[in-house]
Amino acid sequence: MSKPPQRDILKMIFTNFVNSLKPRQIRGTYVGEDYFGNKYYEIPAKPSVGKRRRERWFEPAGDKEDFEREITAEWEAWLRGRREEPPTREELARNLAIMQIKKKNAMELDDKFGKPKDDKELPKEAKGAASYPKYDEYETVPGRGPKKK
């Protein structure tokens, strides 16, 4: 019978120590850019060296601290891991054209069916207890009975 393989704890510690000294990828791989000018990067997962998750991020165009910028839905899905492959330029151009057509159609509908600019606003509804309906056959104050005519 052969001996079952045994773990050598010192060998594991030494191997992990040597692997920790090897250079790691700190700067991500450039993946693409959207029409706002944001640049997207990725560091892929490497399970063989213990890195289980991939990292994805973007650098905003212009101000480097402005992470409240608008990003496209396709790139956001890629950043959050809802899609594996990054969007292509053709896909982004097609969706941008669709978005512009929808904006144009919405403006035309608003011009055609929107309310005139000179109309006054409708009065706002009352809030609180005054907004509830009152009926004569029901009591308004508990224990006093309904109002009599």
Salt bridges, closest charged atoms under 4 A:
GLU42 OE2 - ARG56 NE 3.06
GLU55 OE2 - LYS51 NZ 3.29
GLU59 OE2 - ARG27 NH1 3.37
GLU59 OE1 - LYS64 NZ 3.93
ASP66 OD2 - ARG69 NE 3.78
GLU76 OE2 - ARG80 NE 2.96
GLU84 OE2 - ARG54 NH2 3.50
GLU91 OE1 - ARG83 NH2 3.01
GLU108 OE2 - LYS104 NZ 3.86
GLU121 OE2 - LYS115 NZ 3.99
